[in-house]
């Protein structure tokens, strides 16, 4: 998949755990883990907005597109 999820990088920069972020964003740790590992097929804009707000980052800091090689 050419969309790469860098949520773990942003979480490490902010020193926040998966459980802390899931609680602050209002989604289950399991769903956040699916997103973090790149296994999610979609993300709601409201969830993306909440994650960016908590991590004080831009959507492009969390997701990037890479052309298939």
N, C-alpha and C positions, 0 to 999 in steps of 0.2 A: 504494500500500500504506500503510495507516495506522500501521504500525510503522516508526519512524524509528530508524536506527542512528547513534549519536553517538560511535562508537569513535575516529574521527579527532580529535575534540575532546579526549577523555581522553588519547589518546596525545600530543597536543601539550602538554597541561598537564604531563605527566610527562616530556616531552622524550625520548620513546623512538621509535625507528624501527620500521617494519613488520618488518624483518628481525630486529631485536633481540627484539621481542615474540614473533614466531613461533617463534624459537629457545627462548625461555624458557617458552612455553606448550606447545610440542611439536607444532605444526601447521605445514604448509608455508606459505611466504609467499603462494603463490597462493590457498590456502584462506582465509587471514586477509584478503587483499585482497578476495576475494568477500564476506566478511562485512562488511568496512569500508565497501564501496561500497553495501551494502544489497541486494545481488543474491542473497544466501543465502536459501534457503527454510526452513532450520531451523538450530538450533544445539544441540549436546549440552550438557546441564547441566555435565558435567565440563569442557568447553571454556570455558563461561561462567564457571565457578568459577575456573579457572586464569587467565583474563584478568583477572577482578576481583582476584584475589590479587596478580598482578604489577603492576596499575595502582593497587592499594589503593583500590578504588572499589566501589560497589554496582551490581547489575545495572541499576537504574533510571538510573544515570549513563550507561550505554552505550546503553540502549534506552528509547524512549518511544512511547506510543500517541497518535495524533492522529486525531480523527474526520474522515472524508472530508468535504470541503466541497462 
